[in-house]
């Protein structure tokens, strides 16, 4: 079981409704920190992992 891979965050959010819902549910501060790394985020799994890492970083 794997997640489809995309060329970056913009393409991921355009084509994956689950990823878009997940991203939009994140706090604005987390979304703003994810955006600059968009090229590295090529799947829903990568998005979840990156958001999780940022969440733990804040604590």
N, C-alpha and C positions, 0 to 999 in steps of 0.2 A: 504494500500500500504506500503510494507516494503521492505527493502533490504535484500538479502541473507546474512547469517552470516557465517563467516569463522573462523578458529582457530587463525588467525593473519594476519598481513600485507602481508607476503610472499605468503600465500595461496590466499588471496584476489587478489593480483596482478597477480597471476598465472591463476586464473579462471575468473576474471572479466575484460574484455577489457576496459570498460568505466573507471573503477578505475585505471587501468594501464595508460590510456591516461591522466587522471586527474593528477595522481602522476608525470608522466614524464613532464607535463607542468608546474609544480611548480618550483620556483627558487631552485637552488641547496642548498642554505642555509636552506630553509624550509624542503626539503627532508632529509637533514642531521639531522635536529632536530626531524623529525618524526620517522626516522629509529629506534632509541633506544626504542621507545614506541610501536614498532610493534605488540607485543603480545596483546595490548589493542585495536588495530584497527582491528575490525572484520567485517566491512561492508563499503560500499561506503559512506554511511551517516556519519559513525564515522570518516572516512578519511577526508571528507569535513569539518566536525565540528572541527577536530583537526587542520587542515591547516588554517581554518578561525581564530581560537583562536591564533595561532602563528602569523598570519598576523597582528592581532590587537595588539598583545603584542609588536611587533616591533615599532609601531607608537607612 
